[in-house]
Amino acid sequence: MGDIKNSEYVIEMRNITKVFPGIIANDDITLKLKRGEIHALLGENGAGKSTLMSVLFGLYQPEKGEILKDGEVIKINNPNDANKYGIGMVHQHFKLVDVFSVLDNIILGVEPTRFGFLTKKEARKRVLELSKEYGLNVDPDAMVENITVGMQQRTEILKMLYRNNEILIFDEPTAVLTPQEIDELMEIMRGLAKEGKSILFITHKLNEIMAVADRCSVLRKGKYIGTVDIKDTTKEELSNMMVGRDVKFVVDKEDAKPEDVVLEVKKLCVKSHTHKKNVVNNVSFKVRRGEIVSIAGIDGNGQSELVHAITGLERIDSGTVELVGDDVTHKSIRYKNTHGMSHVPEDRHKHGLVLDYSLEQNIVLQRYFDKEFQSHGFIKFDAVRKYAEDLIEQYDVRSGQGPVTMARSMSGGNQQKAIIAREFDREHDLLIAVQPTRGLDVGAIEYIHKQIVKSRDNGVGVLLVSFELDEVMNLADRILVMYEGEIVGELDPKKTNAQEIGLYMAGAIKNNKAEGDKTNE
């Protein structure tokens, strides 16, 4: 059929159809990837982007359609076949072994051996060379469980490079990264394309597509909408193609009217599991009813541990946490849940959902013991079903089989919406939202931002932890910046900009105007 040189496309997916129970995930989709280009795949949550890429990576077999590489039809039965054809994938939820080192993760499955014994020396050298060549700066000897999410992602990229993959699939690669890491990743992607690698980049962040992609194909509800050249399009046009309507990128909100304190954190310290320093060091702040306090910072500066300490997922070494005047420092998670705290966790799989439970079971996880849902120790299944159906409709949670869908089988964005629905709907005085729109498309983000502002206006205190500077600037009434476990600045979003916040985030400047120390205003 065509020799490598004549085929303009390194990969063609023609007329791909993939069906799951109750849903056509991909409906006759054709996608063509040119050699050496960065091709974005854009679409709402559940539009079928990840499914299409999973077909290319051999995780799913399509009901209809064919895949061509360099003009030749190929059959990809599993990821090992994909690797054989030079196709690699960085998944949205990384596939790494936590208790292995970075190096062991990279060589997993292609371990170098000599006379039957593992020889890591050469592999380690090659990993360091690749890491240097592509500016990845990864420590091969670090344990995966001790490194930041950004570093885990770089480990995944190195896994592909180590296997000499030439077609690289990135599934929502920036969902977990900080602004600085995103810029670095974009540089890495440009470098890879320059070296002749062809990149498929699944995302719904329009700014990134405009910054880095050559072309963009749009999917909506499982169907192919079209492909555009980035130099000839706008953010507005892309979002319209994606959701079928115009989307507002700015949150409408009145000025905050803060009232009494719902959360007071005093001199909180959490020890690190890995080194001598405290990962949360002497942090104090307040959140009042009717305001959104946002914690900004580069991932890995103690934000996660701070939230875990407040919500009860992590032990507090010293300091106190008060919820609506009640000292809850050492109270159970259930006590906090039933006394006014709602929590949208950062890791939706680990702390947000029981993946092998149905959607309706997940929705009543913290309330199944309420009178509304149980009687004399027996669960009222009809009440649970009705409640779940109401929330699914209200929050537009899309899934193949409604309330009985397994949480594991839903798209990441819809898993997130299910958690949001559950946490926003129960009675609460304080809402802690960590990366609440991670992995969501512009339509869903717009909706969730509105819900957060509505919560605030209904007298809830909101603590928002986000690594998305746009989100922080858009939603916050006050911004606290965390750096190396401490709060290094308190800023007014009306009087600051992304550059200034970035300097605080990088530790370049500090201001000592912490809560309670307003003398130098």
N, C-alpha and C positions, 0 to 999 in steps of 0.2 A: 504493500500500500504506500506509502510514502516513506521516503528515507527521512531520518531525523531532521536533515537540513531543510526539506521542503515543507515540513508540517509547521505552520505558524503557531499551532497550539501544542503545548507540552501535555496538557490534559483536556479532554472534552468529556463532559457528562451529557449524554443525549437522552432526552425523554424519560428521565428517571421518575418512577412512581413508587412510593413506599407507603404502605398502609399499616396502621396499628388498630387494635380493637376500638371501634367508635370514631376513628379519625383518619383522614387521608393526610399524612404529614407532608409528603411531597407529591404534587399533582402534575405530572408531565413537565418536569423541569429540565432545561438545557443550560449548561454553564460551560464557558470556555476560558481556559487559563493560558495566557501567552507566556512564553519563556522569559524569565527575568523581570516579570511585572509583579507589582503588589496589587492584588485584586481583592477589593472589599466585598463582603457579602452582608448585606444590610437587611434587617427585618425586625418586626416586633417579637416579643417573647412568644414562643410557640408558632412562629411563622414557618418553621421547618429548616432553619439554617444548620443547627447542630446535627439534625437527622441526615441532611444531605451530605455533610462532611463525614459523618459516621459511615455512610454508604461508601464514600470514596476511600475511607480508611479500613474498610472490610469488617466493620463491627456489625453492619446490617447488610442483608441481601435485598436488592430492590425487586419488586414484583414485575416491573417493566423497565426497559431502558438498557443502555450499554455505556461502558466507559472506554475511552481511547487514550492511549499514551503515545505521543509522537505519531499520531495517525493510525496506530494499530489497535484493534480491539483487544482489551485484556480482561481477565477475570480475577477479581480480588475476593477471595473467599474468607480471608481473616487478616488481622493486622500484620502477621508475618509476611503474607503475600504483599501487602502494601509496602512494607519495608524493603522487600526484594525489588519492587519497582521504584524505590527511592522516595516513597511518600511517608512523611512523618507528621505527627500531630501533637500539639500541646493542648491538653484538654482544659476546659473551664475549671473543673475541680481536679487538681493535679493528681496524677497516678504515681505517687512516690511512696517508698517504704520509709516510714518515720524513723525506725530504729537503725537504718543503714546510714552510712556516710554518703556524702554527695558523690564521691567516686564510685562507690558500690552501686548506687542508683543508676549512674550513667552507663556502667558496663553490664548491668543486669540483663541476662539473656544473650549477651554477646561477649561473655567473659573470655579474656585471653588466657590460654593455658599452654603449658609446655610439659610434655611427658605426663599429662593428666593433672598437673598441679597448677593452681591459679598464679598467674604472673601479673602483678599489678604495676610493676615499676614503669614499663613501657606505656601502659594505659594512662597512668598518672601524668607522665610526661606529655602525652598527646592531649590530655584534657587541659593541662596548663597552657599548652601552646594554643589550642582552640580558644580557650578562655581569653587569652591575651589578644589573639588575632581579631576577635570580634568584640573586644572591650567588655567582656562579661564579668570579669573580676570575681570569680567564685573560689572559695576555699574548698579544695577537694576532700579535705579531711574532716570538715565540720559534719556533725550529725544533722540530718534533715529536720528533726524535731526542734532543733535549736536555732534554725535560721529563719529570716523573715520571709514573708510570702513572695516578695520580689525576688529574693535569692532562690527560692524553690522554683520559681518560674524559669530563672536563668538555667537552673539545673536541667529542667525539661528541654530547654532550647539546646543545651549542650548534648543531651541524649540524642537529639536528632542529628546534630552536626557530627557527633562521634560515629553515627551509623551512615555517614555520607549521604544523608537524604537530600534530594534536590528540590522536592516539592514539599513546602512546609505549610501545614495548616495550623493557624492560631485561632483557638476558639475563645472569644471574649478575653483576649490576653491582658487587657488593662483593667478589668473589673476589680482587681485586688491591689492595684498599684497607686503609689502617690504621684503627684504631678511631676516631681523630678524623675521618678522611675519611669513614668510614661514617656517623658522626653528621651530618656536613655534608651528605652525599648524601641522608640521610633527610629533613633539613630542606628540601633542594631539591625532593625528590619531593612533600613535603606542600605546598610552595609551588605547584608545578605543578598539583597536583590542585585546590588552592583557586582557581586561575585557570581552572578548568574543563577542564583536560587530563585524559584518561582513561589510566590507567597499567596496563600488564600487566608483572608483576615476577616473572621466573623466578628461583627461588632454592631452596636447601635449607637455609638458615640459619633455624632456627625463631625465634630471638630477634628477628631483623629483621622477620619476618612479624608476630610479636606486637606489635612496636613501631610498625609503619607501615601495615600492610594493613587494608583494610576487610573484604574477603572473601578466601577462599583456596580454590582448586580443587586437588584432589590427583590425580595420575596415578601408576599403578603398572604397570610392564611393558607400557606402551602402551595401557592401559585407563583409563577415567575412573572414579575411586573415589567422588568426591562433592565438594560445595562447602559450606563452613561460614562462618558469620559469626565474625570473630575475637573479638568481645566475648563469644561464648558457648563458646569452646573453650580448650584448654590445649595447651602444648607437647607433653605426653605423648600426648595424643589425636592431634595432627597427625603425630607421628613414627610412631605405630602405624598410622595410615592410609597413611603413605608406605611403610613397609617391611614392614608386615604382622606386626610383632612389637614387643615393648617393647625400647627401646634404652637402654643406660646412658650417661649424659652425663659420668660421672666415670671417670678412668682408675684401675684398680687397680694400685698398684705398691708394692713394699717400698722401704725406704730404700736409697739407693745405697751401694755398697761400692767406692769408687774405688781403682784399683790404679796400675800404672805409666803414665807419660805416653805417649799415642799421637800427640798433635799438640802441637807447641810453636811458637808464632808469636812472633817477637821483633822489636820496633821496626819493624813493617811499614809502609811508605809506598807509596802509589800516587798518581801525579800525575793531576790532572783533565784530561780532553780539552778542557774548555770554558773553564776559568778558571785563575788562577795557583795557587789553593790546592790542597793535597793532598786527594783525596777520601777516602783512608784515611791517617790521620795518626798515625804512631808507635804502632801498636796491638800490644800484647803480651798473650798469654794462653795457657793450657794446657788440653788436654782429656785426661782420664785414661780408662783402660779402666773400664767399669762405671759410667759417669756420663753424664747428658745435660746438656750445657751449652747453654743457649739464648741466642741473641742477639736481644734485643728492640729495637724502635726504629721510628720512622716511616719508611716507605719513602723512599729517596733520601738516607739519611744515611751511605752508604758500605758498607752491608751487602753489596750485590750485588758491588761492586768487591772487597771483602775476600774473598768466596768465590771470585770469579773469579781473584784473585791466588793463593789457596791451591791451587785446583784446576788452574791453568795456563791459564785462558781470558784472563787479563789479565797484562800485564808488571808485574813488581815493580820499583819504583824503588830501594828500599833496604830492608834488613831480611832476616830469614831465616825459612824454614818447615822444620821438622823433622817427619818422619813416622817414628814408631817409632825415633827416634834417628838417622835417616838424613837428611842435609841434601838436601832435594828442591827447594830454592828455584828452581833453573833447569833442573830435569829436565822431560822431555816429559810430556804428559798420559798417554800410554800407560804410561810408566814408573810414574807415580803409580798408575794403574789396576791395574797388575800387581804393585805393591808395597804393597797394603793399603788403598787409598783407594776408597770408593764415594761417588757423588755423585748426589743427586736434584736436578736444576737447577731454578732458578726459572722459566725460560721453557721449557716443555716442547717447544714447536715449534722454537725456535731451537737449543737445546742438548741437548734430551732425546731427540729422535727424528729419523729421516730419514723425512719424511712420505710419500714416494713408495716406501718400502720396505714389505715385508709385515711383519706382526706378528712372525713368527718371525725374520726378518732383523734386526729391531730388538732382539730379545731376546738375540741372540748378538753384537751389535755389538762388544763389547770382548773377545769370547772366541773368535771364529771361527777364530783362529790356534792355539788350544789343541789338544793331541793328541786330546782328546775329540771335537773337531769337524772336524779335518782330517788328511789323511794325504798326505804327499809333495806338499803344495801344493794338494791338491784338497779341497773341502769335503765332509764326509760329510752329505749332505742328510737321510738317515734319522735320524741322531743329533740333528741340529738340530730336525727336526720333533718327535721324541719329547720332547726337552727343553722345547720351546716348549709342547707340549700339557700337559706336567706343570705348568709354571708357570701357564698359563692357567687350569687347574683349581684349583690351589692358591690363586691370588690372585683368583679369580672375575673374570677379565677377560672382559667380554661384547662379542662382536663378531659380525657377520653370518656370516662364513665362517671362523671359527677362525684357525689359524696363518697362513693365506694372505690374510687381510683386509689391505687397504691401511691403514697407520697413519692416513692422512689422513681416512679415512671413518669412523673410530671417534669416539664421543662423548668430550669433553674428559676426563671422569672416568675413562673406560676407558683413554685414552692414559696418564693419570697412573698408573693401576694397573699398566700394562705396564712403565713406567719403574721403579716401586717394586719389582716382581717381579724385574726384571733386576739392580737395584743391591743389593737385600737378599740375593739368592741367591748372588752370587759371594763368594768368600773376601775378607773385609776386616777390618782392625783399626779403621778409622775410617770412620764413616758421616757424610757431610755432607748434611743434608736441608734444602733451602730451600723453604719453603711446601709441605711434602709433601702436605697435604690440600687445597690450593687447588682449589676447584671440585668437591669431593667431598661426597656426601651423608652423613647421620649414620651410616648403617650402615657405609659404607666408611671413614669417619673412625675409628669405633670399632675397626675391624679394623686399620687402619694404625697407630694409636696403640699397640695391643697388640703389633704387630710391632716397633715402635721400642723398646718396653720390653723385649721378648724379646731383641732385639739387645744392648741394654745388659746384660741379665742373663747373656748368653752371653759377656760380656767384651769387647764392642765399645765404643769411645769414640764418643759421638754428639754432633755439633755441629748443633744445630737452629736454623735462622734462620726466624722466623715473625713476621708482622705481626698475627697473631691472638692477642690477649692471653690469651684463654681457653686456647688451645693451649699457650702458654708456661707459664701458671700450672699447667696440668694435667700437663705432661710434664717440665718442667725440674727438675733437681737443683740447678743454679746458674743464675742469670740475669745476663747481662752486657747493659748497655744501651748502644747506640751512638747518639751524637748528633753531627752534623756531622763524621763521619769519625773520632771518638775514642770510646774506651770511657769513659763518664762515671760508671758505677756498677756494682758487683757486689752482687747481692741474693740473699737466701735466700728461695725461694718460700714457705717455711713462715712467714716472718716479715714478709712484705710483702703489699701488696694492689694491685689494678689502679690505684687512684688514685695511689699512690706511684710505681709504675712509669711511669704517664702523665706525672708531673712530670719524671722523669728524661728520658723520651722527648722532652718538649717543651723540654728544656734549662733548665728552671727551677731544678733542683738538680743538684749533682754530688757524688760522693764520690771521694776520691783513693785509695781502697783498691784499687789495681790489683793484679794478680798480683805476688807477690814483695815487696809492700810491706804487710806485715800488722802493722806496728808499732803502728798505732793501733786495734787491735781491742779 
